Every structure is written in C-alpha cells, then in structure tokens.
Amino acid sequence: MDQLPAREIECLLVLAEELHFGRTACRLGYSQSRVSQLIAALERRIGTKLVERTSRRVELSRFGAEFVSEVGPAYAQLVGVVGQARDRAKRGGLPELRIGFQGSAYEEVTEALRRFRVRYPISVVVQEIPLGSPFSAVLDGAVDCAVALLPVQDERLTVGFRFPPQDQYLAVGATHPFARREFLDVEDLAAVDLISSAGDAPDYWTEAQVPPTTPSGTELRSTTSVSTLQEGLTLVAGSEHAMLLCRPFVERSTRRDVRCVPVTGLSGTSQLGLIWRTDRTTPQLEYLARLLAEESARAASTA
C-alpha cells in the first residue's frame, strides 16, 4: 500500500485557501518551487490535474475542488487525532484513567488512586466489571486497567501488580448449619451448592475460583451463577447456596444475614492483580502499579 501523501495533501489544502503559490509557500515554510513539486507529485499520484495555473491566477480544477471537499474533513480529523495523541504523551499516555473493579475498591486502592492524581491531574473513572468477565473490559478497551482476580494466562495482558494472596472463606446464610462452625475443610464444600460467576472468563480462571472437585476427587455442585458479589450474597442469605470469598472482603462485610467461615485445605488462595493490555502499557499504569505495591506494603506493616 502507498504511503499517505500527507505533505502533498496539506500543501493542496493550503493552496486551495490561498490560491497563490507565494502565500502558500510562506504559510508552510517552503519555497515556491517546493510547493509546485508537491502539487505536481500529488497530481501524478492521483492521475489528473488538480490545479489550473496561469500567469494571472491560480484555481482548482473541477476534479481538484471535489477532491479538496472530500479530503479536507478527513485530513482535519487526522491532524486532530495526532494532536490528541501528542497531548496524551506529554501527560503520560492517557487522557483519563478508566479502572475497573471486581467487587469493591479497598482502602489501599483508593489511597493509591489519590496519590496517583497528585502526580497525574487527570480524571479517574471507576466502574464495576462483572465477576465472570475479568478480562473482557480491558481487552476491549472499555477500561485502561482493572483490579481483578487472578490467575491470568494471556500474553495480551500484563499483571502490573499482584496483591498479597488471601485465605478463602465460605459465605453461607446465617441459618445454614455451616454458620455455626469455626472452620470448614475443603471436603465440606461437597455439601453445598457453590455459586459461580457468570461471564466469558476462560475455563482456567473459572476453575481457579470454583474448583470442579475436592482434593479427594468428590465433584462439587454449582448450579447458579451471578454477575456481582452483591447478587451472590443476596442469594446466599436466602437459600442453601454458598459462595467462596477472600478474607479482605469478609473483613469489610457488614451483612448480618450472612456468615463467613474459613476454609482449610484449598489448593490455592485468592489473589487480586492490577492488569492492563500489554500493547497499551503507559508510564501512568506502571506508576499506579508502584503505588499499589507501596500501599499494600504499608497496610501489611500496620496490620
């Protein structure tokens, strides 16, 4: 494919306004001969005369006038896009930071975002992403990054920061028999209907959140899926369903109709990560990852 003749098009557009080679050359900082060369090159590329020039005046040919009316708006839009990109680069790469969350944003995250805005005075847009679609909003460009449950096994995604692994609890209704237990063994999960996450998450991620079997090989039951934590907790409170949750959420939960019991024997722990598209890495995202690491370390030292 031929390169876009940007200089030639720019020259024609200015000439269409000035209708004078000398004034066009002055505006562009070229010599008059250079302007003539660019116009001639564009005419050869297109294959027809664009400018009619006599000793007394300069005017566009009929084809040239039509071409200018077609290419002018597109060129202006292209110039605008380039200008916006340049401004974003000066500020660190993003006009605003759009960050997604699965569930809630904890104090370490909100403090990191506060410090982030001190260095990068841009707007921060926060939105909840579905529990079962941890990566789609990032991959589709709906958000610039997300705090989502790991694991991530996709080379298109970068894990900029991994939060400390957390123990897992089983959320059950306050009247459920398990609600009176001090702790549960992973094999006890076979007695409940575990709530899973609805969405387009890859199988490896789904199985990491709700294992298909216990370590002994007993198949676990999961007949219902939800899109948000609050949907899941509402279902837990009023039925025999149960839901696996991480410790930070449990510690911040104030619901009295749900009891959270620690589970021992699970092969993995629950862990969140800050993720973004690998091909859209910016200094801003890397800085946010460093802030999260600092805030997480500070929270651990005061715990």
HELIX and SHEET records of a PDB file:
HELIX    1   1 ALA A    6  GLU A   18  1                                  13    
HELIX    2   2 PHE A   21  LEU A   28  1                                   8    
HELIX    3   3 GLN A   32  ILE A   46  1                                  15    
HELIX    4   4 ARG A   62  ARG A   91  1                                  30    
HELIX    5   5 GLU A  107  ARG A  119  1                                  13    
HELIX    6   6 SER A  136  LEU A  139  1                                   4    
HELIX    7   7 PRO A  177  ARG A  180  5                                   4    
HELIX    8   8 VAL A  186  ALA A  191  5                                   6    
HELIX    9   9 ASP A  203  GLN A  209  1                                   7    
HELIX   10  10 LEU A  229  ALA A  237  1                                   9    
HELIX   11  11 ARG A  247  ARG A  252  1                                   6    
HELIX   12  12 THR A  278  ARG A  280  5                                   3    
HELIX   13  13 PRO A  283  THR A  302  1                                  20    
SHEET    1   A 2 VAL A  51  ARG A  53  0                                        
SHEET    2   A 2 VAL A  58  LEU A  60 -1                                        
SHEET    1   B 5 VAL A 124  GLU A 128  0                                        
SHEET    2   B 5 LEU A  97  PHE A 101  1                                        
SHEET    3   B 5 CYS A 145  LEU A 149  1                                        
SHEET    4   B 5 LEU A 272  ARG A 277 -1                                        
SHEET    5   B 5 LEU A 157  ARG A 162 -1                                        
SHEET    1   C 6 LEU A 184  ASP A 185  0                                        
SHEET    2   C 6 VAL A 258  THR A 264  1                                        
SHEET    3   C 6 GLN A 168  GLY A 173 -1                                        
SHEET    4   C 6 HIS A 241  CYS A 246 -1                                        
SHEET    5   C 6 ASP A 193  SER A 197  1                                        
SHEET    6   C 6 ARG A 221  VAL A 226  1                                        
END                                                                             
